[in-house]
Amino acid sequence: MIDEPVRFRGCFKERLFRNDHPVYVEIGCGKGSFINALAHLHPENNYIGIEKMSSVLLRAVQKAEAQEEAPSNLLFMRFDAERITELFAEGEVSGIYLNFSDPWPKDRHHKRRLTSREFLKRYEAVLAPGGCVEFKTDNTALFDFSLEEAEASGWEIILMTRDLHHSPYKEGNIMTEYEDRFVTLGNRIMKLVMKPGEDR
Ligand SMILES: C[S@@+](CC[C@H](N)C(=O)[O-])C[C@H]1O[C@@H](n2cnc3c(N)ncnc32)[C@H](O)[C@@H]1O
């Protein structure tokens, strides 16, 4: 877990991971099982889990450290993604994962949704060319909102399914803690992969 992570802006690879591998970020990583599994599967990449709640992040760090072989390509940071452009330099991030982000159902809170146009603009500033945002949710209103925001922001939809677990994209899907819970309840899981438009 990294304290004051903004001091590494622009040099995460060199100073923290000590390699030149691409950096992938999960925003709102919760207890971290998704990004931990990804880090094990892809030692050729670097991974950063960002979480704003310290109590939740502590669980993620404890779980990662309790493993027999904790991945050396995984770091956790307590940070509010609203300030993501202070954390990463332009093009420093190769991909962003948003899993079961808080839906913020009240209209007046729409700017807090992690797929709002305000957040898409921030992601665009830190994503490397070709970098995507991968988003999963069981919340139809949030999913519809995300599609509208992507369109309004000129983003390109790469993949879209409203029933991930009964689609060809299920293969290779890594479950998150919330996904596990929602699937058990019988909820449909939706997935969207999108990237900033070409004329950025
Ligand atoms: C509903 S939980 C999902 C956790 C996990 N991704 C999963 O799928 O199991 C959403 C998490 O996102 C975190 N979160 C929400 N807004 C955030 C923000 N702006 N920056 C960082 N983390 C955030 C919350 O604290 C919470 O732990």
The ligand as an SDF file (V2000), in Angstrom:
LIG
                    3D

 27 29  0  0  0  0  0  0  0  0999 V2000
  -20.0650   -1.3220   -4.5940 C   0  0  0  0  0  0  0  0  0  0  0  0
  -18.3850   -1.4010   -4.1840 S   0  0  0  0  0  0  0  0  0  0  0  0
  -17.7180   -2.5640   -5.3830 C   0  0  0  0  0  0  0  0  0  0  0  0
  -16.4140   -3.1660   -4.9200 C   0  0  0  0  0  0  0  0  0  0  0  0
  -15.7060   -4.0750   -5.9500 C   0  0  0  0  0  0  0  0  0  0  0  0
  -15.3270   -3.3430   -7.1360 N   0  0  0  0  0  0  0  0  0  0  0  0
  -16.5460   -5.2810   -6.3320 C   0  0  0  0  0  0  0  0  0  0  0  0
  -17.0420   -5.3100   -7.4680 O   0  0  0  0  0  0  0  0  0  0  0  0
  -16.6770   -6.1870   -5.5090 O   0  0  0  0  0  0  0  0  0  0  0  0
  -17.7790    0.1450   -4.8130 C   0  0  0  0  0  0  0  0  0  0  0  0
  -16.4620    0.5690   -4.1890 C   0  0  0  0  0  0  0  0  0  0  0  0
  -15.9960    1.7280   -4.8630 O   0  0  0  0  0  0  0  0  0  0  0  0
  -15.4260    2.6070   -3.9280 C   0  0  0  0  0  0  0  0  0  0  0  0
  -15.4850    3.9600   -4.5030 N   0  0  0  0  0  0  0  0  0  0  0  0
  -16.5950    4.6510   -4.8130 C   0  0  0  0  0  0  0  0  0  0  0  0
  -16.2960    5.8600   -5.3200 N   0  0  0  0  0  0  0  0  0  0  0  0
  -14.9300    5.9180   -5.3490 C   0  0  0  0  0  0  0  0  0  0  0  0
  -14.0130    6.9270   -5.7620 C   0  0  0  0  0  0  0  0  0  0  0  0
  -14.4390    8.1190   -6.2280 N   0  0  0  0  0  0  0  0  0  0  0  0
  -12.6890    6.6730   -5.6720 N   0  0  0  0  0  0  0  0  0  0  0  0
  -12.2590    5.4750   -5.1610 C   0  0  0  0  0  0  0  0  0  0  0  0
  -13.0860    4.4970   -4.7510 N   0  0  0  0  0  0  0  0  0  0  0  0
  -14.4110    4.7100   -4.8350 C   0  0  0  0  0  0  0  0  0  0  0  0
  -16.3030    2.4340   -2.6990 C   0  0  0  0  0  0  0  0  0  0  0  0
  -15.6720    2.8480   -1.5010 O   0  0  0  0  0  0  0  0  0  0  0  0
  -16.5760    0.9310   -2.7180 C   0  0  0  0  0  0  0  0  0  0  0  0
  -15.6180    0.2070   -1.9860 O   0  0  0  0  0  0  0  0  0  0  0  0
  1  2  1  0
  2  3  1  0
  2 10  1  0
  3  4  1  0
  4  5  1  0
  5  6  1  0
  5  7  1  0
  7  8  2  0
  7  9  1  0
 10 11  1  0
 11 12  1  0
 11 26  1  0
 12 13  1  0
 13 14  1  0
 13 24  1  0
 14 15  1  0
 14 23  1  0
 15 16  2  0
 16 17  1  0
 17 18  1  0
 17 23  2  0
 18 19  1  0
 18 20  2  0
 20 21  1  0
 21 22  2  0
 22 23  1  0
 24 25  1  0
 24 26  1  0
 26 27  1  0
M  CHG  2   2   1   9  -1
M  END
$$$$
